[in-house]
Amino acid sequence: MGENSTEKAPKTSWFTGLKAEFSKIIWPDRKSLTRQTIAVVAVSVILGLIIAVIDLFVRYGVDILVNL
């Protein structure tokens, strides 16, 4: 039921398996990679601006409440 096998696979088998798994990867072409990178950077900048604006409003709101 909870038995563990202490048998170790040889290193050559591990590297062969690793090479086989890497050959299964479908790497994106340059155009797709560029588009995805631009999308990630754009979304990050937009989200950063949204968070900065929310932070600004919250900071001024707290300042107004504290100075009452």
DSSP file (Angstrom, degrees, kcal/mol; ACC not computed):
  #  RESIDUE AA STRUCTURE BP1 BP2  ACC     N-H-->O    O-->H-N    N-H-->O    O-->H-N    TCO  KAPPA ALPHA  PHI   PSI    X-CA   Y-CA   Z-CA
    1    1 A M              0   0    0      0, 0.0     0, 0.0     0, 0.0     0, 0.0   0.000 360.0 360.0 360.0 -58.7    0.0    0.0    0.0
    2    2 A G        +     0   0    0      2,-0.1     2,-0.2     0, 0.0     0, 0.0  -0.020 360.0 142.7-112.2  28.9    2.6    2.6    1.0
    3    3 A E        -     0   0    0      1,-0.0     2,-0.4     2,-0.0     0, 0.0  -0.494  37.3-150.5 -76.7 137.3    5.7    0.7   -0.1
    4    4 A N        -     0   0    0     -2,-0.2     2,-0.5     2,-0.0    -2,-0.1  -0.876  10.3-133.5-106.2 138.4    8.5    2.7   -1.6
    5    5 A S        -     0   0    0     -2,-0.4    -2,-0.0     1,-0.1     0, 0.0  -0.797  11.9-166.9 -90.3 126.5   10.8    1.3   -4.2
    6    6 A T        +     0   0    0     -2,-0.5     2,-0.4     2,-0.1    -1,-0.1   0.317  49.9 120.8 -94.0   8.6   14.4    2.1   -3.4
    7    7 A E        -     0   0    0      1,-0.0     2,-0.4     0, 0.0    -2,-0.1  -0.593  52.8-150.2 -75.9 127.5   15.5    1.0   -6.9
    8    8 A K        -     0   0    0     -2,-0.4    -2,-0.1     1,-0.0     3,-0.1  -0.804   9.2-127.6-103.6 140.7   17.3    3.9   -8.7
    9    9 A A        -     0   0    0     -2,-0.4     5,-0.0     1,-0.1    -1,-0.0  -0.587  35.6-102.3 -80.3 145.4   17.2    4.3  -12.5
   10   10 A P    >>  -     0   0    0      0, 0.0     4,-1.4     0, 0.0     3,-0.6  -0.317  26.8-117.6 -66.4 153.4   20.6    4.8  -14.1
   11   11 A K  H 3> S+     0   0    0      1,-0.2     4,-2.4     2,-0.2     5,-0.2   0.846 112.6  59.5 -61.9 -35.9   21.6    8.3  -15.1
   12   12 A T  H 3> S+     0   0    0      1,-0.2     4,-2.0     2,-0.2    -1,-0.2   0.866 103.7  51.8 -63.4 -34.0   21.8    7.5  -18.8
   13   13 A S  H <> S+     0   0    0     -3,-0.6     4,-2.3     2,-0.2    -1,-0.2   0.891 109.0  50.6 -66.8 -39.3   18.1    6.5  -18.7
   14   14 A W  H  X S+     0   0    0     -4,-1.4     4,-2.4     2,-0.2    -2,-0.2   0.921 111.8  46.3 -65.3 -44.8   17.2    9.8  -17.1
   15   15 A F  H  X S+     0   0    0     -4,-2.4     4,-2.4     2,-0.2    -1,-0.2   0.866 111.6  52.0 -67.2 -35.7   19.1   11.8  -19.7
   16   16 A T  H  X S+     0   0    0     -4,-2.0     4,-2.0    -5,-0.2    -2,-0.2   0.919 111.7  46.8 -65.0 -43.1   17.6    9.8  -22.5
   17   17 A G  H  X S+     0   0    0     -4,-2.3     4,-2.2     2,-0.2    -2,-0.2   0.891 111.4  51.7 -64.4 -39.9   14.1   10.4  -21.1
   18   18 A L  H  X S+     0   0    0     -4,-2.4     4,-2.3     1,-0.2    -2,-0.2   0.911 109.8  49.0 -63.5 -42.7   14.9   14.1  -20.7
   19   19 A K  H  X S+     0   0    0     -4,-2.4     4,-1.5     1,-0.2    -1,-0.2   0.889 110.7  51.1 -64.0 -39.2   16.0   14.3  -24.4
   20   20 A A  H  X S+     0   0    0     -4,-2.0     4,-0.6     2,-0.2    -2,-0.2   0.890 110.8  48.2 -65.7 -39.6   12.9   12.6  -25.5
   21   21 A E  H >< S+     0   0    0     -4,-2.2     3,-0.9     1,-0.2     4,-0.5   0.893 109.2  52.9 -68.9 -39.0   10.7   15.0  -23.5
   22   22 A F  H >< S+     0   0    0     -4,-2.3     3,-0.9     1,-0.2    -1,-0.2   0.829 103.2  58.1 -65.6 -30.4   12.5   18.0  -24.9
   23   23 A S  H 3< S+     0   0    0     -4,-1.5    -1,-0.2     1,-0.2    -2,-0.2   0.706 100.3  58.8 -72.1 -17.1   11.9   16.8  -28.4
   24   24 A K  T << S+     0   0    0     -3,-0.9    -1,-0.2    -4,-0.6    -2,-0.2   0.627  81.9 106.7 -83.1 -14.5    8.2   16.8  -27.7
   25   25 A I    <   -     0   0    0     -3,-0.9     2,-0.8    -4,-0.5    -3,-0.0  -0.443  63.5-145.8 -70.3 134.5    8.2   20.6  -27.0
   26   26 A I        -     0   0    0     -2,-0.2    -1,-0.1     0, 0.0    -2,-0.1  -0.882  17.8-153.1-100.9 105.3    6.6   22.8  -29.6
   27   27 A W        -     0   0    0     -2,-0.8     2,-0.1     1,-0.1     0, 0.0  -0.572  17.7-115.6 -80.5 139.1    8.7   26.0  -29.5
   28   28 A P        -     0   0    0      0, 0.0    -1,-0.1     0, 0.0     2,-0.1  -0.386  29.3-113.8 -72.1 150.9    6.9   29.2  -30.7
   29   29 A D     >  -     0   0    0      1,-0.1     4,-2.4    -2,-0.1     5,-0.2  -0.315  33.1 -99.9 -77.6 170.5    8.1   30.9  -33.8
   30   30 A R  H  > S+     0   0    0      1,-0.2     4,-2.4     2,-0.2     5,-0.2   0.870 120.6  52.0 -61.4 -40.4    9.7   34.4  -33.5
   31   31 A K  H  > S+     0   0    0      2,-0.2     4,-2.2     1,-0.2    -1,-0.2   0.927 112.6  44.5 -64.7 -45.3    6.5   36.2  -34.7
   32   32 A S  H  > S+     0   0    0      1,-0.2     4,-2.4     2,-0.2     5,-0.2   0.902 113.5  50.7 -65.2 -41.6    4.3   34.5  -32.1
   33   33 A L  H  X S+     0   0    0     -4,-2.4     4,-2.2     1,-0.2    -2,-0.2   0.889 110.2  50.0 -64.5 -39.2    6.9   35.0  -29.3
   34   34 A T  H  X S+     0   0    0     -4,-2.4     4,-2.5    -5,-0.2    -2,-0.2   0.924 111.4  48.3 -64.8 -45.1    7.2   38.7  -30.2
   35   35 A R  H  X S+     0   0    0     -4,-2.2     4,-2.3     1,-0.2    -2,-0.2   0.916 112.9  47.5 -62.0 -43.8    3.4   39.2  -30.1
   36   36 A Q  H  X S+     0   0    0     -4,-2.4     4,-2.3     2,-0.2    -1,-0.2   0.883 111.7  50.6 -66.6 -37.9    3.1   37.4  -26.8
   37   37 A T  H  X S+     0   0    0     -4,-2.2     4,-2.5     2,-0.2     5,-0.2   0.926 110.9  48.3 -65.3 -44.5    5.9   39.3  -25.2
   38   38 A I  H  X S+     0   0    0     -4,-2.5     4,-2.6     1,-0.2    -2,-0.2   0.899 111.4  51.3 -61.4 -40.6    4.4   42.6  -26.3
   39   39 A A  H  X S+     0   0    0     -4,-2.3     4,-2.5     2,-0.2     5,-0.2   0.912 110.6  47.8 -63.5 -42.8    1.0   41.5  -24.9
   40   40 A V  H  X S+     0   0    0     -4,-2.3     4,-2.2     2,-0.2    -2,-0.2   0.923 114.0  46.4 -65.2 -43.7    2.5   40.6  -21.5
   41   41 A V  H  X S+     0   0    0     -4,-2.5     4,-2.4     2,-0.2    -2,-0.2   0.920 113.8  48.9 -64.9 -43.1    4.5   43.9  -21.3
   42   42 A A  H  X S+     0   0    0     -4,-2.6     4,-2.6     1,-0.2     5,-0.2   0.928 112.7  46.5 -63.3 -46.0    1.4   45.9  -22.3
   43   43 A V  H  X S+     0   0    0     -4,-2.5     4,-2.6     1,-0.2    -1,-0.2   0.887 112.0  52.2 -64.8 -37.9   -0.9   44.2  -19.8
   44   44 A S  H  X S+     0   0    0     -4,-2.2     4,-2.3    -5,-0.2    -2,-0.2   0.914 111.5  46.1 -64.3 -42.6    1.7   44.6  -17.1
   45   45 A V  H  X S+     0   0    0     -4,-2.4     4,-2.4     2,-0.2    -2,-0.2   0.929 114.2  47.8 -66.0 -45.3    2.0   48.4  -17.8
   46   46 A I  H  X S+     0   0    0     -4,-2.6     4,-2.4     1,-0.2    -2,-0.2   0.925 113.3  47.6 -62.0 -45.0   -1.7   48.9  -17.9
   47   47 A L  H  X S+     0   0    0     -4,-2.6     4,-2.5     1,-0.2    -1,-0.2   0.892 110.4  52.8 -64.5 -38.7   -2.2   46.9  -14.7
   48   48 A G  H  X S+     0   0    0     -4,-2.3     4,-2.2    -5,-0.2    -1,-0.2   0.904 109.9  48.3 -61.7 -41.9    0.5   48.9  -13.0
   49   49 A L  H  X S+     0   0    0     -4,-2.4     4,-2.4     2,-0.2    -2,-0.2   0.905 110.7  50.7 -65.0 -41.6   -1.1   52.1  -14.0
   50   50 A I  H  X S+     0   0    0     -4,-2.4     4,-2.4     1,-0.2    -2,-0.2   0.928 112.0  47.0 -61.7 -44.7   -4.5   50.9  -12.7
   51   51 A I  H  X S+     0   0    0     -4,-2.5     4,-2.5     1,-0.2    -1,-0.2   0.891 111.2  52.1 -64.7 -39.0   -3.0   49.9   -9.4
   52   52 A A  H  X S+     0   0    0     -4,-2.2     4,-2.2     2,-0.2    -2,-0.2   0.904 110.6  47.5 -64.3 -41.3   -1.1   53.3   -9.1
   53   53 A V  H  X S+     0   0    0     -4,-2.4     4,-2.3     2,-0.2    -2,-0.2   0.920 112.7  48.2 -66.5 -43.7   -4.4   55.2   -9.7
   54   54 A I  H  X S+     0   0    0     -4,-2.4     4,-2.5     1,-0.2    -2,-0.2   0.917 111.9  50.5 -61.8 -42.6   -6.3   53.1   -7.1
   55   55 A D  H  X S+     0   0    0     -4,-2.5     4,-2.7     1,-0.2    -2,-0.2   0.890 108.7  52.3 -62.0 -40.1   -3.4   53.7   -4.7
   56   56 A L  H  X S+     0   0    0     -4,-2.2     4,-2.4     2,-0.2     5,-0.2   0.934 111.5  45.5 -62.3 -47.0   -3.5   57.4   -5.3
   57   57 A F  H  X S+     0   0    0     -4,-2.3     4,-2.3     2,-0.2    -2,-0.2   0.907 114.4  48.2 -63.7 -42.1   -7.2   57.6   -4.6
   58   58 A V  H  X S+     0   0    0     -4,-2.5     4,-2.6     2,-0.2     5,-0.2   0.912 111.3  50.8 -66.1 -41.1   -7.0   55.4   -1.5
   59   59 A R  H  X S+     0   0    0     -4,-2.7     4,-2.4     1,-0.2    -2,-0.2   0.940 113.5  43.9 -62.1 -47.4   -4.0   57.5   -0.2
   60   60 A Y  H  X S+     0   0    0     -4,-2.4     4,-2.3     2,-0.2    -1,-0.2   0.863 112.9  53.2 -66.4 -35.1   -5.9   60.8   -0.6
   61   61 A G  H  X S+     0   0    0     -4,-2.3     4,-2.1    -5,-0.2    -2,-0.2   0.913 110.8  45.6 -64.7 -42.5   -9.0   59.3    0.8
   62   62 A V  H  X S+     0   0    0     -4,-2.6     4,-2.5     2,-0.2    -2,-0.2   0.903 111.5  52.9 -67.4 -40.4   -7.2   58.1    3.9
   63   63 A D  H  X S+     0   0    0     -4,-2.4     4,-2.0    -5,-0.2    -2,-0.2   0.914 109.6  48.8 -59.8 -42.8   -5.5   61.5    4.2
   64   64 A I  H  < S+     0   0    0     -4,-2.3     4,-0.3     1,-0.2    -1,-0.2   0.914 112.9  47.4 -64.3 -42.6   -8.8   63.3    4.1
   65   65 A L  H >< S+     0   0    0     -4,-2.1     3,-0.7     1,-0.2    -2,-0.2   0.872 112.5  49.1 -67.6 -36.5  -10.3   61.0    6.7
   66   66 A V  H 3< S+     0   0    0     -4,-2.5    -1,-0.2     1,-0.2    -2,-0.2   0.858 109.1  52.4 -70.7 -34.7   -7.3   61.4    9.0
   67   67 A N  T 3<        0   0    0     -4,-2.0    -1,-0.2     1,-0.2    -2,-0.2   0.423 360.0 360.0 -84.3   2.0   -7.3   65.2    8.8
   68   68 A L    <         0   0    0     -3,-0.7    -1,-0.2    -4,-0.3    -2,-0.1   0.496 360.0 360.0 -69.4 360.0  -11.0   65.5    9.7
